[in-house]
Amino acid sequence: MYAGLGIENAVYEFGNAVLKELRDRFQEIDEISEYNQMKVVGAMQECRVSDACLLGTTGYGYDDLGRDTLEAVYAKVFHTEDALVRPQITCGTHALALALMSNLRPGDELLSPVGKPYDTLEEVIGIRPSKGSLAEYGVTYGQVDLLADGGFDYEGIRAALRERTRLVTIQRSKGYQTRPTLSVERIGELISFVKGIKPDVICMVDNCYGEFVEIREPGDVGADMVVGSLIKNPGGGLAPIGGYIAGKRSCVENAAFRLTSPGLGKEVGASLGILKDFYQGLFLAPSVTASALKGAVFAANLYEKLGFAVIPDGSESRHDIIQAITFGTPEGVTAFCEGIQAAAPVDSHVKPQAADMPGYDAKVIMAAGAFVSGSSIELSADAPIRPPYAVYFQGGLTWQHAKFGILKSLQALVDSGVVDRKDLNCSIL
Ligand SMILES: *Cc1c(COP(=O)(O)O)cnc(C)c1O
Protein backbone atom coordinates (compact mmCIF):
# COMPACT_ATOMS: atom_id res chain seq x y z
CA MET A 1 0.00 0.00 0.00
CA TYR A 2 2.78 2.45 0.87
CA ALA A 3 4.58 1.79 -2.41
CA GLY A 4 1.35 2.53 -4.27
CA LEU A 5 1.16 5.86 -2.43
CA GLY A 6 4.67 6.88 -3.41
CA ILE A 7 6.80 5.75 -0.46
CA GLU A 8 9.97 3.97 -1.56
CA ASN A 9 11.16 0.94 0.32
CA ALA A 10 14.20 2.60 1.94
CA VAL A 11 11.98 5.31 3.49
CA TYR A 12 9.44 2.76 4.69
CA GLU A 13 12.07 0.51 6.26
CA PHE A 14 13.82 3.44 7.92
CA GLY A 15 10.52 4.58 9.44
CA ASN A 16 9.73 1.14 10.77
CA ALA A 17 13.20 0.78 12.29
CA VAL A 18 12.66 4.07 14.16
CA LEU A 19 9.21 2.93 15.28
CA LYS A 20 10.46 -0.27 16.88
CA GLU A 21 12.06 1.76 19.65
CA LEU A 22 8.89 3.68 20.48
CA ARG A 23 6.60 1.01 21.97
CA ASP A 24 6.96 2.22 25.57
CA ARG A 25 6.36 5.83 24.61
CA PHE A 26 3.20 4.90 22.74
CA GLN A 27 1.99 2.84 25.69
CA GLU A 28 2.41 5.86 27.96
CA ILE A 29 0.47 8.07 25.51
CA ASP A 30 -2.35 5.50 25.42
CA GLU A 31 -2.58 5.49 29.21
CA ILE A 32 -2.94 9.28 29.36
CA SER A 33 -5.56 9.12 26.63
CA GLU A 34 -7.48 6.46 28.58
CA TYR A 35 -7.51 8.67 31.68
CA ASN A 36 -8.72 11.68 29.71
CA GLN A 37 -11.38 9.66 27.90
CA MET A 38 -12.85 8.76 31.32
CA LYS A 39 -12.63 12.40 32.38
CA VAL A 40 -14.63 13.51 29.32
CA VAL A 41 -17.26 10.78 29.39
CA GLY A 42 -17.62 11.25 33.14
CA ALA A 43 -18.24 14.98 32.70
CA MET A 44 -20.85 14.32 30.01
CA GLN A 45 -22.67 11.86 32.24
CA GLU A 46 -22.55 14.13 35.29
CA CYS A 47 -23.95 17.02 33.25
CA ARG A 48 -26.71 14.72 31.96
CA VAL A 49 -26.02 15.31 28.29
CA SER A 50 -29.14 14.13 26.48
CA ASP A 51 -30.17 13.84 22.85
CA ALA A 52 -31.99 17.17 23.16
CA CYS A 53 -28.59 18.78 23.83
CA LEU A 54 -27.45 17.83 20.34
CA LEU A 55 -30.07 20.03 18.69
CA GLY A 56 -29.48 23.71 18.12
CA THR A 57 -31.31 26.99 18.47
CA THR A 58 -31.70 29.86 16.01
CA GLY A 59 -32.23 33.60 16.37
CA TYR A 60 -31.29 34.93 19.79
CA GLY A 61 -30.58 31.49 21.14
CA TYR A 62 -32.35 31.98 24.46
CA ASP A 63 -32.52 28.86 26.64
CA ASP A 64 -30.16 26.89 24.46
CA LEU A 65 -29.99 23.70 26.52
CA GLY A 66 -27.24 22.12 24.42
CA ARG A 67 -25.02 25.19 24.50
CA ASP A 68 -25.40 25.71 28.24
CA THR A 69 -24.84 22.02 28.99
CA LEU A 70 -21.74 21.91 26.77
CA GLU A 71 -20.31 24.85 28.69
CA ALA A 72 -20.95 22.98 31.93
CA VAL A 73 -19.17 19.93 30.47
CA TYR A 74 -16.13 22.05 29.54
CA ALA A 75 -16.04 23.56 33.02
CA LYS A 76 -16.04 20.03 34.50
CA VAL A 77 -13.35 18.74 32.15
CA PHE A 78 -11.09 21.73 32.81
CA HIS A 79 -11.98 21.86 36.53
CA THR A 80 -13.06 25.49 36.39
CA GLU A 81 -16.14 27.31 37.71
CA ASP A 82 -17.56 28.17 34.31
CA ALA A 83 -16.82 28.16 30.58
CA LEU A 84 -17.72 29.96 27.39
CA VAL A 85 -17.67 27.63 24.36
CA ARG A 86 -19.04 29.21 21.23
CA PRO A 87 -19.02 29.02 17.45
CA GLN A 88 -19.13 32.83 17.55
CA ILE A 89 -15.54 32.72 18.84
CA THR A 90 -13.90 32.48 15.44
CA CYS A 91 -10.48 31.05 16.30
CA GLY A 92 -7.83 30.77 19.01
CA THR A 93 -6.57 34.31 18.54
CA HIS A 94 -10.11 35.61 18.92
CA ALA A 95 -10.62 33.60 22.11
CA LEU A 96 -7.40 34.99 23.59
CA ALA A 97 -8.16 38.54 22.47
CA LEU A 98 -11.64 38.22 23.98
CA ALA A 99 -10.28 36.95 27.29
CA LEU A 100 -7.77 39.80 27.45
CA MET A 101 -9.95 42.65 26.23
CA SER A 102 -12.84 41.74 28.49
CA ASN A 103 -10.77 41.42 31.65
CA LEU A 104 -8.46 44.41 31.22
CA ARG A 105 -9.41 48.05 31.61
CA PRO A 106 -7.64 51.25 30.52
CA GLY A 107 -4.67 51.87 32.78
CA ASP A 108 -4.11 48.17 33.52
CA GLU A 109 -0.92 46.37 32.60
CA LEU A 110 -0.65 42.95 30.98
CA LEU A 111 2.46 40.89 31.75
CA SER A 112 3.94 37.92 29.89
CA PRO A 113 6.51 36.26 32.16
CA VAL A 114 7.35 33.61 29.53
CA GLY A 115 8.70 35.76 26.71
CA LYS A 116 7.09 36.92 23.51
CA PRO A 117 3.59 35.55 22.97
CA TYR A 118 2.31 33.86 19.80
CA ASP A 119 2.70 35.94 16.64
CA THR A 120 -0.97 36.81 16.15
CA LEU A 121 -1.15 38.20 19.69
CA GLU A 122 1.43 40.86 18.90
CA GLU A 123 -1.26 42.86 17.14
CA VAL A 124 -3.86 42.12 19.81
CA ILE A 125 -1.54 43.52 22.47
CA GLY A 126 -0.08 46.24 20.24
CA ILE A 127 3.53 45.01 20.30
CA ARG A 128 3.15 45.55 16.57
CA PRO A 129 0.92 48.63 16.27
CA SER A 130 -2.53 47.65 15.11
CA LYS A 131 -6.05 49.09 14.94
CA GLY A 132 -8.09 48.15 17.99
CA SER A 133 -5.15 46.77 19.97
CA LEU A 134 -5.04 46.80 23.76
CA ALA A 135 -2.39 49.54 23.48
CA GLU A 136 -4.91 51.79 21.70
CA TYR A 137 -7.20 51.40 24.71
CA GLY A 138 -4.47 52.38 27.15
CA VAL A 139 -3.53 48.89 28.35
CA THR A 140 0.24 48.66 28.68
CA TYR A 141 2.34 45.53 28.25
CA GLY A 142 5.34 44.14 30.07
CA GLN A 143 7.41 41.09 29.21
CA VAL A 144 10.01 39.03 31.01
CA ASP A 145 11.90 36.57 28.84
CA LEU A 146 12.74 33.05 29.86
CA LEU A 147 16.33 32.49 30.95
CA ALA A 148 18.77 31.02 28.45
CA ASP A 149 18.19 27.54 29.94
CA GLY A 150 14.41 27.88 29.53
CA GLY A 151 13.83 28.57 33.25
CA PHE A 152 11.67 31.35 34.69
CA ASP A 153 13.43 34.62 35.50
CA TYR A 154 11.88 34.86 38.97
CA GLU A 155 13.72 38.04 39.95
CA GLY A 156 12.75 39.69 36.68
CA ILE A 157 9.13 38.63 37.15
CA ARG A 158 9.05 39.95 40.73
CA ALA A 159 10.32 43.33 39.50
CA ALA A 160 7.82 43.39 36.60
CA LEU A 161 4.76 42.70 38.79
CA ARG A 162 3.67 46.27 39.36
CA GLU A 163 0.72 47.92 41.06
CA ARG A 164 -1.07 48.20 37.72
CA THR A 165 -0.42 44.61 36.64
CA ARG A 166 -3.89 43.12 36.30
CA LEU A 167 -3.39 40.06 34.15
CA VAL A 168 -0.54 37.64 33.57
CA THR A 169 -0.58 35.65 30.33
CA ILE A 170 1.22 32.32 30.17
CA GLN A 171 1.57 30.52 26.87
CA ARG A 172 1.87 26.78 27.33
CA SER A 173 3.00 25.86 23.84
CA LYS A 174 6.10 27.25 22.17
CA GLY A 175 4.34 28.76 19.14
CA TYR A 176 6.86 29.68 16.44
CA GLN A 177 9.71 29.75 18.92
CA THR A 178 12.30 27.20 19.87
CA ARG A 179 11.84 27.44 23.63
CA PRO A 180 10.54 24.41 25.52
CA THR A 181 6.80 23.99 25.97
CA LEU A 182 5.69 24.43 29.57
CA SER A 183 4.39 21.44 31.47
CA VAL A 184 1.26 21.89 33.57
CA GLU A 185 3.48 21.44 36.61
CA ARG A 186 5.76 24.32 35.63
CA ILE A 187 2.76 26.50 34.83
CA GLY A 188 1.54 25.76 38.35
CA GLU A 189 4.87 26.78 39.86
CA LEU A 190 4.78 30.05 37.95
CA ILE A 191 1.19 30.80 38.97
CA SER A 192 2.02 30.10 42.65
CA PHE A 193 4.98 32.45 42.46
CA VAL A 194 2.96 35.23 40.80
CA LYS A 195 0.02 34.86 43.22
CA GLY A 196 2.42 34.78 46.14
CA ILE A 197 3.44 38.31 45.22
CA LYS A 198 0.13 39.62 43.88
CA PRO A 199 -2.80 37.41 44.89
CA ASP A 200 -5.46 39.39 42.97
CA VAL A 201 -3.75 39.17 39.57
CA ILE A 202 -5.62 37.15 36.90
CA CYS A 203 -3.52 34.29 35.52
CA MET A 204 -4.52 33.31 32.00
CA VAL A 205 -3.07 30.31 30.17
CA ASP A 206 -3.00 30.09 26.38
CA ASN A 207 -3.70 26.35 26.27
CA CYS A 208 -3.57 25.99 22.46
CA TYR A 209 -2.32 22.51 21.47
CA GLY A 210 -1.93 21.43 25.09
CA GLU A 211 -5.38 20.00 25.85
CA PHE A 212 -5.42 16.31 26.83
CA VAL A 213 -1.67 15.87 26.43
CA GLU A 214 -1.33 15.42 30.20
CA ILE A 215 -3.83 14.21 32.76
CA ARG A 216 -3.95 17.67 34.31
CA GLU A 217 -4.90 20.98 32.73
CA PRO A 218 -3.89 24.50 33.80
CA GLY A 219 -7.14 24.93 35.74
CA ASP A 220 -5.88 22.19 38.09
CA VAL A 221 -2.89 24.31 39.06
CA GLY A 222 -4.55 27.65 39.72
CA ALA A 223 -5.13 29.27 36.32
CA ASP A 224 -8.02 31.76 36.40
CA MET A 225 -8.63 31.42 32.67
CA VAL A 226 -7.73 28.61 30.26
CA VAL A 227 -8.16 29.52 26.62
CA GLY A 228 -7.97 27.62 23.34
CA SER A 229 -9.24 26.86 19.87
CA LEU A 230 -11.77 24.20 18.88
CA ILE A 231 -10.02 23.52 15.57
CA LYS A 232 -7.10 22.26 17.62
CA ASN A 233 -7.16 19.48 20.27
CA PRO A 234 -10.51 19.88 22.07
CA GLY A 235 -12.58 19.93 18.88
CA GLY A 236 -11.36 16.41 18.11
CA GLY A 237 -11.26 17.20 14.41
CA LEU A 238 -15.04 17.48 14.21
CA ALA A 239 -15.66 21.03 15.45
CA PRO A 240 -15.74 23.18 12.29
CA ILE A 241 -15.09 26.48 14.15
CA GLY A 242 -14.98 27.83 17.67
CA GLY A 243 -13.02 28.70 20.76
CA TYR A 244 -13.33 28.28 24.51
CA ILE A 245 -12.56 30.19 27.67
CA ALA A 246 -12.81 28.09 30.84
CA GLY A 247 -12.17 29.75 34.17
CA LYS A 248 -13.37 31.72 37.17
CA ARG A 249 -17.02 32.69 36.93
CA SER A 250 -16.20 36.42 37.02
CA CYS A 251 -13.62 36.14 34.22
CA VAL A 252 -15.91 34.07 32.00
CA GLU A 253 -18.77 36.49 32.65
CA ASN A 254 -16.61 39.43 31.56
CA ALA A 255 -15.74 37.55 28.38
CA ALA A 256 -19.41 36.76 27.68
CA PHE A 257 -20.43 40.41 28.10
CA ARG A 258 -17.75 41.40 25.63
CA LEU A 259 -18.50 38.62 23.12
CA THR A 260 -22.19 39.44 22.91
CA SER A 261 -23.10 42.63 24.73
CA PRO A 262 -23.19 44.12 28.21
CA GLY A 263 -26.46 42.94 29.73
CA LEU A 264 -26.80 39.95 27.40
CA GLY A 265 -23.68 37.88 28.16
CA LYS A 266 -24.09 34.12 27.98
CA GLU A 267 -27.86 34.29 27.53
CA VAL A 268 -27.70 34.82 23.77
CA GLY A 269 -25.78 33.24 20.93
CA ALA A 270 -27.65 30.61 18.94
CA SER A 271 -25.76 27.37 18.46
CA LEU A 272 -27.44 26.69 15.09
CA GLY A 273 -26.72 23.09 14.09
CA ILE A 274 -23.22 22.81 15.41
CA LEU A 275 -23.55 21.23 18.85
CA LYS A 276 -23.39 17.58 17.86
CA ASP A 277 -19.94 18.18 16.37
CA PHE A 278 -18.80 20.05 19.47
CA TYR A 279 -19.90 17.23 21.78
CA GLN A 280 -18.69 14.41 19.58
CA GLY A 281 -15.41 16.23 18.90
CA LEU A 282 -14.78 16.68 22.62
CA PHE A 283 -15.61 13.01 23.14
CA LEU A 284 -13.02 12.00 20.52
CA ALA A 285 -10.44 14.62 21.56
CA PRO A 286 -8.41 12.48 24.01
CA SER A 287 -7.83 9.76 21.42
CA VAL A 288 -7.28 12.18 18.53
CA THR A 289 -4.73 14.05 20.67
CA ALA A 290 -3.00 10.74 21.39
CA SER A 291 -2.74 10.02 17.65
CA ALA A 292 -1.22 13.43 17.05
CA LEU A 293 1.22 12.90 19.94
CA LYS A 294 2.39 9.59 18.52
CA GLY A 295 3.01 11.34 15.21
CA ALA A 296 5.03 14.05 16.97
CA VAL A 297 7.14 11.51 18.87
CA PHE A 298 7.72 9.51 15.68
CA ALA A 299 8.74 12.62 13.72
CA ALA A 300 11.11 13.74 16.50
CA ASN A 301 12.88 10.39 16.59
CA LEU A 302 13.04 9.97 12.83
CA TYR A 303 14.45 13.43 12.08
CA GLU A 304 16.75 13.35 15.09
CA LYS A 305 18.30 10.16 13.73
CA LEU A 306 18.88 11.97 10.44
CA GLY A 307 20.83 14.67 12.25
CA PHE A 308 18.31 17.54 12.34
CA ALA A 309 17.70 19.59 15.48
CA VAL A 310 14.29 18.72 16.90
CA ILE A 311 12.34 20.32 19.75
CA PRO A 312 11.26 18.50 21.86
CA ASP A 313 13.94 15.87 21.31
CA GLY A 314 13.10 12.22 20.71
CA SER A 315 13.06 11.18 24.36
CA GLU A 316 11.62 14.24 26.16
CA SER A 317 8.23 14.15 27.84
CA ARG A 318 5.49 15.99 25.95
CA HIS A 319 3.34 18.94 26.95
CA ASP A 320 1.80 19.83 23.58
CA ILE A 321 1.38 18.19 20.18
CA ILE A 322 3.80 20.44 18.29
CA GLN A 323 7.03 19.11 16.86
CA ALA A 324 9.62 21.62 15.67
CA ILE A 325 12.24 20.39 13.22
CA THR A 326 14.99 22.73 12.10
CA PHE A 327 16.10 22.20 8.52
CA GLY A 328 18.20 25.37 8.27
CA THR A 329 17.18 26.11 4.68
CA PRO A 330 14.03 27.29 2.88
CA GLU A 331 14.32 24.20 0.63
CA GLY A 332 14.12 21.91 3.66
CA VAL A 333 10.99 23.44 5.16
CA THR A 334 9.36 23.67 1.74
CA ALA A 335 9.99 20.02 0.87
CA PHE A 336 8.73 18.91 4.28
CA CYS A 337 5.49 20.87 3.88
CA GLU A 338 5.02 19.55 0.33
CA GLY A 339 5.32 16.02 1.67
CA ILE A 340 2.73 16.63 4.39
CA GLN A 341 0.34 18.15 1.85
CA ALA A 342 0.85 15.19 -0.48
CA ALA A 343 -0.30 12.87 2.33
CA ALA A 344 -3.61 14.70 2.86
CA PRO A 345 -7.05 13.24 2.25
CA VAL A 346 -8.17 16.60 0.78
CA ASP A 347 -6.16 18.70 -1.70
CA SER A 348 -3.26 16.23 -1.85
CA HIS A 349 -2.65 17.28 -5.46
CA VAL A 350 -1.84 20.93 -4.66
CA LYS A 351 1.55 22.37 -3.72
CA PRO A 352 1.65 24.73 -0.74
CA GLN A 353 3.19 28.15 -1.44
CA ALA A 354 4.74 30.55 1.08
CA ALA A 355 2.63 33.70 1.38
CA ASP A 356 1.87 36.65 3.62
CA MET A 357 -0.77 35.76 6.19
CA PRO A 358 -2.89 38.04 8.36
CA GLY A 359 -1.32 38.35 11.79
CA TYR A 360 2.15 37.08 10.83
CA ASP A 361 5.16 39.25 9.98
CA ALA A 362 7.16 36.82 7.77
CA LYS A 363 5.89 34.79 4.83
CA VAL A 364 4.47 31.49 6.06
CA ILE A 365 4.16 28.18 4.24
CA MET A 366 1.30 26.00 5.45
CA ALA A 367 0.38 22.43 4.58
CA ALA A 368 -3.12 21.47 5.63
CA GLY A 369 -5.17 19.24 3.39
CA ALA A 370 -7.88 19.19 5.98
CA PHE A 371 -11.61 18.43 6.16
CA VAL A 372 -11.96 21.59 8.29
CA SER A 373 -10.14 24.39 6.53
CA GLY A 374 -6.92 25.29 8.32
CA SER A 375 -7.57 22.84 11.14
CA SER A 376 -4.28 22.00 12.78
CA ILE A 377 -5.47 19.02 14.80
CA GLU A 378 -5.56 17.42 11.38
CA LEU A 379 -2.21 16.49 9.86
CA SER A 380 -0.56 19.82 9.12
CA ALA A 381 2.70 21.70 9.10
CA ASP A 382 3.67 25.31 8.88
CA ALA A 383 6.85 27.31 8.79
CA PRO A 384 7.65 30.99 8.74
CA ILE A 385 10.17 31.57 5.95
CA ARG A 386 12.89 33.01 8.15
CA PRO A 387 15.94 31.67 9.99
CA PRO A 388 16.40 29.20 11.58
CA TYR A 389 14.05 27.66 8.98
CA ALA A 390 12.23 25.45 11.41
CA VAL A 391 9.02 23.68 10.50
CA TYR A 392 6.25 23.16 13.05
CA PHE A 393 4.46 19.89 12.53
CA GLN A 394 1.30 18.84 14.29
CA GLY A 395 -1.88 16.83 14.18
CA GLY A 396 -3.15 13.65 12.69
CA LEU A 397 -6.70 12.49 13.33
CA THR A 398 -5.42 8.93 13.32
CA TRP A 399 -1.95 7.67 14.17
CA GLN A 400 -1.84 5.70 10.92
CA HIS A 401 -2.36 8.87 8.93
CA ALA A 402 0.23 10.78 10.96
CA LYS A 403 2.75 8.02 10.20
CA PHE A 404 1.96 8.20 6.50
CA GLY A 405 2.41 11.99 6.55
CA ILE A 406 5.82 11.76 8.16
CA LEU A 407 6.95 9.11 5.70
CA LYS A 408 5.70 11.34 2.86
CA SER A 409 7.65 14.28 4.26
CA LEU A 410 10.82 12.20 4.37
CA GLN A 411 10.17 10.99 0.84
CA ALA A 412 9.85 14.61 -0.36
CA LEU A 413 13.13 15.52 1.39
CA VAL A 414 14.87 12.57 -0.26
CA ASP A 415 13.39 13.38 -3.68
CA SER A 416 14.52 17.01 -3.44
CA GLY A 417 18.02 16.06 -2.34
CA VAL A 418 17.84 17.67 1.13
CA VAL A 419 18.21 14.22 2.70
CA ASP A 420 20.70 11.84 1.10
CA ARG A 421 19.28 8.41 0.31
CA LYS A 422 22.36 6.74 1.72
CA ASP A 423 21.62 8.25 5.15
CA LEU A 424 18.53 6.00 5.32
CA ASN A 425 20.65 3.23 6.67
CA CYS A 426 18.77 1.24 9.25
CA SER A 427 21.95 -0.30 10.59
CA ILE A 428 23.00 3.08 12.10
CA LEU A 429 19.91 3.08 14.34
C1 LIG B 1 -2.74 28.45 17.24
C2 LIG B 1 -2.32 29.25 18.38
C3 LIG B 1 -2.91 30.48 18.67
C4 LIG B 1 -3.90 31.15 17.76
O1 LIG B 1 -4.90 30.34 17.33
P1 LIG B 1 -5.62 30.54 15.92
O2 LIG B 1 -6.77 29.65 16.02
O3 LIG B 1 -4.64 30.17 14.86
O4 LIG B 1 -6.01 31.98 15.83
C5 LIG B 1 -2.50 31.13 19.81
N1 LIG B 1 -1.56 30.63 20.62
C6 LIG B 1 -0.94 29.47 20.35
C7 LIG B 1 0.11 28.96 21.28
C8 LIG B 1 -1.31 28.74 19.24
O5 LIG B 1 -0.72 27.58 18.98
PDBQT file of the ligand as one rigid body, heavy atoms in Angstrom, charges set to zero:
ROOT
HETATM    1  C1  LIG A 501      -2.738  28.450  17.243  1.00  0.00    +0.000 C 
HETATM    2  C2  LIG A 501      -2.315  29.251  18.384  1.00  0.00    +0.000 A 
HETATM    3  C3  LIG A 501      -2.910  30.481  18.668  1.00  0.00    +0.000 A 
HETATM    4  C4  LIG A 501      -3.899  31.145  17.760  1.00  0.00    +0.000 C 
HETATM    5  O1  LIG A 501      -4.901  30.340  17.331  1.00  0.00    +0.000 OA
HETATM    6  P1  LIG A 501      -5.619  30.544  15.917  1.00  0.00    +0.000 P 
HETATM    7  O2  LIG A 501      -6.770  29.651  16.020  1.00  0.00    +0.000 OA
HETATM    8  O3  LIG A 501      -4.636  30.168  14.861  1.00  0.00    +0.000 OA
HETATM    9  O4  LIG A 501      -6.011  31.977  15.830  1.00  0.00    +0.000 OA
HETATM   10  C5  LIG A 501      -2.504  31.132  19.806  1.00  0.00    +0.000 A 
HETATM   11  N1  LIG A 501      -1.556  30.626  20.619  1.00  0.00    +0.000 NA
HETATM   12  C6  LIG A 501      -0.943  29.468  20.353  1.00  0.00    +0.000 A 
HETATM   13  C7  LIG A 501       0.109  28.963  21.275  1.00  0.00    +0.000 C 
HETATM   14  C8  LIG A 501      -1.314  28.737  19.242  1.00  0.00    +0.000 A 
HETATM   15  O5  LIG A 501      -0.718  27.579  18.981  1.00  0.00    +0.000 OA
ENDROOT
TORSDOF 0
